[in-house]
């Protein structure tokens, strides 16, 4: 990035007063933590940055995942001029100034200009359209950052001229690395304060940050600046301090241990037992502890199939729809469809008839030697089938009253075997009436 002396002095002064998360932003690829799916050795974005062969880029991902960080790394790496604006405060005039400057630098020095627009989705269509010809002819190289789906919020013409990179929420291990680095770093971090952080505090902050590094580093900075020194003269960030600084209580929940299995078991049994209040409590406990919401949604779908089943087939639809909404909106909004699905399953009438039925059928398949499918049910869609007697005598149900005809469907060895035993709950009663009606047509 090219800047004059006054710009440099101004930037250095701003850094001293900046929040910890801003000071800790990497300036080289080696300092970047996470996002290995796009920055790992040999990955495209890493090659682009290392070779300084930038084309227009769009970074898309949740807050605190490193979109602006990557732009800053590029700024410190590239030989091109680097300009940055934020779409929440900038307008067309700001872009016109950048474009004019870029034209002059290109003509006079053959120097490229990179324009980084943070929150580019805030620009309206007309503002985005203004950039298009200058991106097209190479006057500027655009880097846009957005938390919104770019296919909805960014002009398709800009997207088609840009490389799109999706950033994912940082893993807990990645945020733990950043927390330790921030506490120990004497230049950009809090190292000059003489602070230590307990490992359980590191794990707690990394867990509740939800993939957002800024949130964890904000809590670290607050903890160091507000905690009194101990008798040995050092600041100690304990779990209690971490809880207070991030305004969250540590929940007794080990996602790899007994708590994980105990709480999810209690959640499922509460839904099965038709207790929506308990289901909501255990759901909240898992969300608070940072359980994978996709894991929770899978368990709700299973419960809808296993425990509600034929008593209310709509429960499965609700559970699947909730999983789809969760996938599209993410957390924290995803808590709402999860709660809707969990309470629907909990309050629905219950039946495990389909679950028991398939297990009986599987057991029968495993332990019964069946010679063949009844000949009249066998396929006829290939040459020579009729000569072999396949399909002969089959009665087409739609040719009969009620679109039903009684004929043998089970193999000879299983005649009279019952796998589906319907109860009296919910929609099961309607199914039983339907089956009784069909029997009356014979």
C-alpha positions as CSV (number, residue, x, y, z in Angstrom):
1,X,0.0,0.0,0.0
2,X,1.4,3.4,-0.9
3,X,0.8,6.3,1.6
4,X,2.5,9.6,2.3
5,X,4.2,10.5,5.6
6,X,1.2,12.1,7.1
7,X,-1.0,9.1,6.3
8,X,1.6,6.8,7.9
9,X,1.8,8.9,11.1
10,X,-2.0,9.0,11.3
11,X,-2.3,5.3,10.9
12,X,0.3,4.6,13.6
13,X,-1.5,6.9,16.0
14,X,-4.9,5.2,15.3
15,X,-3.4,1.8,16.0
16,X,-2.3,2.8,19.5
17,X,-5.9,3.8,20.4
18,X,-7.6,1.0,18.4
19,X,-9.5,-1.9,20.0
20,X,-7.4,-5.1,20.5
21,X,-9.2,-6.9,17.7
22,X,-8.1,-4.2,15.2
23,X,-4.5,-4.0,16.5
24,X,-4.2,-7.8,16.3
25,X,-5.2,-7.9,12.6
26,X,-2.5,-9.8,10.6
27,X,-0.4,-8.1,8.1
28,X,0.9,-11.2,6.4
29,X,-0.4,-14.6,5.3
30,X,1.7,-16.3,7.9
31,X,-0.2,-14.5,10.7
32,X,-3.6,-15.5,9.5
33,X,-5.4,-18.1,11.5
34,X,-8.1,-20.4,10.0
35,X,-9.8,-20.3,6.6
36,X,-7.6,-23.1,5.4
37,X,-10.1,-24.1,2.7
38,X,-9.1,-20.9,0.8
39,X,-5.7,-20.0,2.4
40,X,-4.0,-23.4,2.8
41,X,-0.9,-24.2,0.9
42,X,-1.6,-24.4,-2.8
43,X,-5.1,-22.9,-2.5
44,X,-6.2,-20.4,-5.1
45,X,-6.5,-17.3,-2.8
46,X,-3.1,-17.9,-1.2
47,X,-1.5,-18.2,-4.7
48,X,-3.2,-15.0,-5.9
49,X,-1.9,-13.0,-2.9
50,X,1.6,-14.4,-2.9
51,X,2.0,-13.8,-6.6
52,X,0.4,-10.3,-6.4
53,X,-1.8,-11.2,-9.3
54,X,-5.1,-9.9,-8.1
55,X,-8.3,-9.7,-10.0
56,X,-11.5,-8.4,-8.4
57,X,-12.6,-10.4,-5.3
58,X,-15.6,-10.7,-3.1
59,X,-15.3,-12.0,0.4
60,X,-18.5,-13.4,1.9
61,X,-19.0,-14.6,5.4
62,X,-20.3,-13.9,8.9
63,X,-18.9,-11.1,11.1
64,X,-15.5,-11.6,12.7
65,X,-14.3,-14.3,10.2
66,X,-11.5,-12.2,8.6
67,X,-12.9,-10.5,5.6
68,X,-11.3,-7.1,6.4
69,X,-8.3,-8.9,7.7
70,X,-7.7,-10.5,4.3
71,X,-8.0,-7.1,2.7
72,X,-5.4,-5.7,5.1
73,X,-3.1,-8.6,4.3
74,X,-3.4,-7.8,0.6
75,X,-2.8,-4.1,1.4
76,X,0.5,-4.9,3.1
77,X,1.5,-7.4,0.4
78,X,0.6,-5.8,-3.0
79,X,2.6,-3.3,-5.0
80,X,-0.7,-1.7,-6.1
81,X,-2.2,1.4,-4.4
82,X,-4.7,0.4,-1.8
83,X,-7.8,2.5,-1.0
84,X,-10.5,1.5,1.5
85,X,-14.1,2.8,2.0
86,X,-17.0,1.6,4.0
87,X,-20.3,1.5,2.2
88,X,-22.3,2.5,5.3
89,X,-20.6,6.0,5.2
90,X,-19.3,6.4,1.6
91,X,-21.2,7.6,-1.4
92,X,-20.8,8.0,-5.1
93,X,-18.5,11.1,-4.6
94,X,-16.0,9.0,-2.6
95,X,-15.9,6.4,-5.4
96,X,-15.5,9.1,-8.1
97,X,-12.4,10.4,-6.2
98,X,-10.9,6.9,-6.0
99,X,-11.6,6.3,-9.7
100,X,-10.0,9.6,-10.8
101,X,-7.0,9.0,-8.7
102,X,-6.7,5.5,-10.1
103,X,-6.9,6.8,-13.7
104,X,-4.0,9.3,-13.0
105,X,-1.8,6.7,-11.3
106,X,-2.4,4.2,-14.1
107,X,-1.6,6.8,-16.8
108,X,1.4,8.4,-15.0
109,X,3.0,5.4,-13.2
110,X,1.3,2.3,-14.7
111,X,0.3,1.5,-11.1
112,X,-2.8,-0.5,-10.3
113,X,-5.3,0.6,-7.7
114,X,-7.2,-1.8,-5.4
115,X,-10.4,-0.5,-3.9
116,X,-11.7,-2.3,-0.9
117,X,-15.4,-1.7,-0.1
118,X,-16.4,-3.0,3.3
119,X,-20.1,-4.0,3.5
120,X,-20.5,-3.6,-0.2
121,X,-24.1,-4.9,0.1
122,X,-25.0,-1.5,1.6
123,X,-24.5,0.1,-1.8
124,X,-27.6,0.3,-3.9
125,X,-27.8,-0.9,-7.5
126,X,-27.0,2.5,-9.0
127,X,-23.9,2.8,-6.8
128,X,-22.7,-0.7,-7.7
129,X,-23.4,0.0,-11.4
130,X,-21.1,3.0,-11.3
131,X,-18.2,0.8,-10.5
132,X,-18.8,-1.7,-13.3
133,X,-17.1,-0.1,-16.2
134,X,-14.0,0.7,-14.2
135,X,-13.8,-2.9,-12.9
136,X,-14.3,-4.0,-16.5
137,X,-11.5,-1.9,-18.0
138,X,-9.1,-2.5,-15.1
139,X,-9.0,1.0,-13.8
140,X,-9.7,-0.4,-10.3
141,X,-9.4,-3.9,-8.8
142,X,-12.4,-4.3,-6.6
143,X,-12.4,-6.2,-3.3
144,X,-15.8,-6.3,-1.7
145,X,-16.7,-7.7,1.7
146,X,-20.2,-8.7,2.7
147,X,-22.0,-10.6,5.4
148,X,-25.0,-11.1,3.1
149,X,-25.4,-13.6,0.3
150,X,-23.7,-11.8,-2.6
151,X,-26.0,-13.5,-5.1
152,X,-28.9,-11.5,-3.5
153,X,-27.1,-8.3,-2.6
154,X,-24.4,-7.7,-5.2
155,X,-25.0,-7.0,-8.9
156,X,-24.6,-10.1,-10.9
157,X,-22.4,-8.2,-13.4
158,X,-19.9,-7.5,-10.6
159,X,-20.1,-11.1,-9.3
160,X,-19.4,-12.4,-12.8
161,X,-16.2,-10.3,-13.0
162,X,-15.0,-11.3,-9.6
163,X,-13.6,-14.3,-7.8
164,X,-16.0,-15.2,-4.9
165,X,-14.5,-16.6,-1.7
166,X,-16.7,-17.7,1.2
167,X,-15.3,-17.4,4.7
168,X,-16.5,-19.7,7.4
169,X,-16.9,-19.1,11.1
170,X,-13.6,-19.7,12.8
171,X,-13.1,-23.0,14.6
172,X,-12.8,-22.9,18.4
173,X,-9.2,-24.0,18.1
174,X,-8.5,-21.0,15.8
175,X,-10.0,-18.5,18.2
176,X,-8.0,-20.1,21.1
177,X,-4.8,-19.4,19.2
178,X,-5.8,-15.8,18.7
179,X,-6.7,-15.4,22.4
180,X,-3.3,-16.7,23.6
181,X,-1.5,-14.6,21.0
182,X,-3.4,-11.4,22.1
183,X,-2.6,-12.0,25.7
184,X,1.1,-12.6,25.1
185,X,2.0,-10.2,22.2
186,X,3.9,-7.3,23.7
187,X,3.6,-5.1,20.6
188,X,0.1,-5.4,19.1
189,X,-1.5,-7.3,22.0
190,X,-1.8,-7.1,25.7
191,X,1.6,-8.5,26.5
192,X,3.0,-5.3,28.1
193,X,0.3,-5.6,30.8
194,X,1.8,-8.7,32.3
195,X,-1.3,-10.9,32.1
196,X,-2.0,-14.6,32.2
197,X,-5.1,-16.4,31.1
198,X,-6.3,-19.8,32.5
199,X,-6.8,-22.5,29.9
200,X,-10.5,-23.0,31.0
201,X,-11.0,-19.2,30.3
202,X,-9.4,-19.6,26.9
203,X,-11.7,-22.6,26.1
204,X,-14.8,-20.8,27.3
205,X,-14.2,-17.6,25.4
206,X,-13.3,-19.6,22.2
207,X,-16.5,-21.6,22.6
208,X,-19.0,-18.9,23.2
209,X,-17.5,-16.5,20.6
210,X,-19.5,-18.5,18.0
211,X,-16.7,-18.2,15.4
212,X,-16.4,-14.4,15.8
213,X,-12.8,-13.6,16.7
214,X,-13.7,-9.9,17.5
215,X,-16.1,-11.0,20.3
216,X,-13.5,-13.1,22.0
217,X,-10.7,-10.5,21.7
218,X,-13.0,-7.8,23.0
219,X,-13.6,-9.9,26.1
220,X,-9.8,-10.5,26.6
221,X,-9.1,-6.7,26.3
222,X,-11.8,-5.9,28.8
223,X,-10.6,-8.5,31.2
224,X,-7.0,-7.3,31.1
225,X,-7.9,-3.6,31.5
226,X,-10.3,-4.1,34.4
227,X,-8.8,-6.9,36.5
228,X,-6.6,-6.0,39.4
229,X,-3.2,-7.4,39.7
230,X,-2.6,-10.3,42.1
231,X,0.0,-10.4,44.9
232,X,2.6,-11.6,42.4
233,X,2.0,-8.4,40.4
234,X,0.4,-10.1,37.4
235,X,-3.1,-9.9,36.0
236,X,-4.9,-13.3,35.9
237,X,-7.9,-13.9,33.6
238,X,-9.8,-16.7,35.2
239,X,-13.0,-18.4,34.0
240,X,-15.0,-16.1,36.3
241,X,-13.4,-13.0,34.8
242,X,-14.1,-14.3,31.3
243,X,-17.7,-15.0,32.1
244,X,-18.2,-11.4,33.4
245,X,-16.4,-9.8,30.4
246,X,-18.5,-11.6,27.8
247,X,-21.7,-11.5,29.9
248,X,-22.2,-15.3,29.6
249,X,-22.2,-18.0,32.2
250,X,-20.2,-21.1,31.5
251,X,-22.6,-23.9,31.1
252,X,-21.5,-27.4,32.3
253,X,-21.4,-29.0,28.9
254,X,-18.6,-30.9,27.3
255,X,-19.5,-31.5,23.6
256,X,-17.2,-34.5,23.5
257,X,-18.1,-36.0,26.8
258,X,-21.0,-37.2,29.0
259,X,-22.8,-33.8,29.1
260,X,-23.2,-33.9,25.4
261,X,-24.9,-37.3,25.5
262,X,-26.8,-36.6,28.7
263,X,-28.4,-33.3,27.5
264,X,-29.2,-34.5,24.0
265,X,-30.8,-37.6,25.6
266,X,-32.9,-35.5,27.9
267,X,-33.9,-33.3,25.0
268,X,-35.1,-36.2,22.9
269,X,-36.9,-37.9,25.8
270,X,-38.6,-34.6,26.7
271,X,-40.0,-34.3,23.1
272,X,-41.0,-38.0,23.2
273,X,-42.6,-37.5,26.6
274,X,-44.7,-34.5,25.3
275,X,-43.1,-31.9,27.6
276,X,-42.4,-28.8,25.5
277,X,-41.1,-26.8,28.4
278,X,-38.4,-29.3,29.1
279,X,-37.6,-29.6,25.4
280,X,-37.1,-25.8,25.2
281,X,-34.9,-25.8,28.3
282,X,-32.5,-28.5,27.0
283,X,-32.6,-26.8,23.5
284,X,-31.5,-23.5,25.2
285,X,-28.8,-25.3,27.2
286,X,-27.3,-26.8,24.0
287,X,-27.5,-23.5,22.1
288,X,-25.9,-21.6,25.0
289,X,-23.1,-24.2,25.2
290,X,-22.3,-23.9,21.5
291,X,-23.6,-27.2,20.4
292,X,-23.7,-27.6,16.6
293,X,-27.2,-26.5,15.6
294,X,-27.2,-28.9,12.6
295,X,-26.7,-31.8,15.1
296,X,-29.7,-30.5,17.1
297,X,-31.9,-30.3,13.9
298,X,-30.9,-33.8,12.9
299,X,-32.1,-35.2,16.3
300,X,-35.4,-33.3,15.9
301,X,-36.0,-34.9,12.5
302,X,-35.2,-38.3,13.9
303,X,-37.6,-37.8,16.8
304,X,-40.3,-36.6,14.4
305,X,-40.0,-39.9,12.4
306,X,-39.4,-42.3,15.3
307,X,-41.7,-41.0,18.0
308,X,-44.4,-38.9,16.2
309,X,-44.5,-40.9,13.0
310,X,-48.0,-41.7,11.6
311,X,-49.8,-40.0,14.5
312,X,-48.9,-36.7,12.8
313,X,-46.9,-37.0,9.5
314,X,-46.7,-33.2,9.4
315,X,-44.1,-33.3,12.2
316,X,-41.6,-34.6,9.8
317,X,-42.3,-31.7,7.4
318,X,-42.0,-29.2,10.2
319,X,-38.6,-30.7,11.3
320,X,-37.2,-30.8,7.8
321,X,-38.4,-27.2,7.1
322,X,-36.7,-26.0,10.3
323,X,-33.5,-27.7,9.2
324,X,-33.6,-25.9,5.9
325,X,-34.4,-22.5,7.4
326,X,-31.5,-23.0,9.9
327,X,-29.2,-23.8,7.0
328,X,-30.2,-20.6,5.2
329,X,-30.3,-18.1,8.0
330,X,-27.7,-19.5,10.5
331,X,-27.5,-18.6,14.1
332,X,-28.7,-16.8,16.2
333,X,-31.9,-16.5,14.2
334,X,-31.8,-20.3,13.6
335,X,-32.8,-20.8,17.3
336,X,-36.4,-19.8,16.3
337,X,-37.1,-22.6,13.7
338,X,-35.3,-25.1,16.1
339,X,-37.7,-24.1,18.9
340,X,-40.7,-24.3,16.6
341,X,-39.8,-27.8,15.4
342,X,-38.9,-29.0,18.9
343,X,-42.2,-27.7,20.4
344,X,-44.2,-29.1,17.5
345,X,-42.7,-32.5,17.9
346,X,-43.1,-32.4,21.7
347,X,-46.8,-31.5,21.5
348,X,-47.8,-33.8,18.6
349,X,-49.5,-37.1,19.2
350,X,-47.1,-40.0,19.3
351,X,-46.7,-43.2,17.4
352,X,-43.8,-45.5,16.9
353,X,-45.7,-47.9,14.6
354,X,-43.6,-47.1,11.5
355,X,-40.3,-47.4,13.5
356,X,-41.3,-50.7,15.0
357,X,-42.7,-51.9,11.7
358,X,-39.4,-51.3,9.7
359,X,-37.4,-53.0,12.5
360,X,-39.7,-56.1,12.3
361,X,-39.4,-56.1,8.6
362,X,-35.6,-55.9,8.7
363,X,-35.4,-58.7,11.3
364,X,-37.6,-60.8,9.0
365,X,-35.4,-60.2,6.0
366,X,-32.3,-61.2,8.1
367,X,-33.8,-64.4,9.4
368,X,-36.3,-65.7,6.8
369,X,-35.3,-67.4,3.5
370,X,-37.6,-66.0,0.9
371,X,-37.5,-67.8,-2.4
372,X,-39.0,-65.2,-4.7
373,X,-41.4,-62.2,-5.1
374,X,-44.9,-63.5,-6.0
375,X,-44.9,-64.0,-9.8
376,X,-47.8,-61.6,-10.5
377,X,-45.8,-58.8,-8.8
378,X,-42.6,-59.4,-10.8
379,X,-41.4,-56.9,-13.3
380,X,-42.5,-57.1,-17.0
381,X,-40.4,-54.3,-18.5
382,X,-37.9,-56.5,-20.3
383,X,-37.8,-59.0,-23.1
384,X,-39.0,-62.5,-22.3
385,X,-40.7,-61.5,-19.0
386,X,-44.1,-62.7,-20.1
387,X,-42.8,-66.0,-21.4
388,X,-41.4,-66.6,-17.9
389,X,-44.8,-65.9,-16.3
390,X,-43.8,-62.6,-14.8
391,X,-46.6,-60.2,-14.0
392,X,-49.3,-62.6,-15.2
393,X,-52.5,-62.2,-13.1
394,X,-51.6,-58.9,-11.6
395,X,-54.7,-56.7,-11.0
396,X,-54.2,-52.9,-11.5
397,X,-55.7,-51.3,-8.4
398,X,-57.0,-48.2,-10.3
399,X,-59.3,-50.4,-12.3
400,X,-61.4,-51.3,-9.2
401,X,-63.9,-49.4,-7.0
402,X,-62.1,-47.2,-4.4
403,X,-58.8,-47.8,-6.4
404,X,-58.3,-50.9,-4.4
405,X,-58.3,-54.7,-5.0
406,X,-57.4,-57.4,-2.6
407,X,-54.6,-59.6,-3.9
408,X,-51.4,-61.2,-2.5
409,X,-48.5,-58.8,-2.0
410,X,-46.3,-60.6,0.6
411,X,-44.2,-63.6,-0.5
412,X,-45.8,-67.0,0.2
413,X,-43.6,-67.6,3.2
414,X,-44.9,-64.4,4.9
415,X,-48.6,-64.6,4.3
416,X,-50.6,-63.2,7.2
417,X,-47.5,-61.5,8.7
418,X,-48.2,-58.0,10.2
419,X,-45.5,-55.4,10.4
420,X,-47.5,-52.2,10.8
421,X,-49.5,-52.3,14.0
422,X,-51.5,-49.0,14.2
423,X,-52.6,-47.4,17.5
424,X,-55.3,-44.9,18.3
425,X,-53.3,-41.7,18.4
426,X,-53.8,-38.7,16.1
427,X,-53.8,-39.4,12.4
428,X,-53.4,-43.2,13.0
429,X,-57.1,-43.3,13.6
430,X,-57.7,-41.9,10.1
431,X,-55.3,-44.5,8.6
432,X,-57.1,-47.3,10.4
433,X,-60.4,-46.0,9.1
434,X,-59.0,-46.0,5.6
435,X,-57.7,-49.5,5.9
436,X,-61.1,-50.7,7.2
437,X,-62.9,-49.0,4.4
438,X,-60.7,-50.7,1.8
439,X,-61.4,-54.1,3.4
440,X,-65.1,-53.4,3.1
441,X,-64.7,-53.1,-0.7
442,X,-63.7,-56.7,-1.1
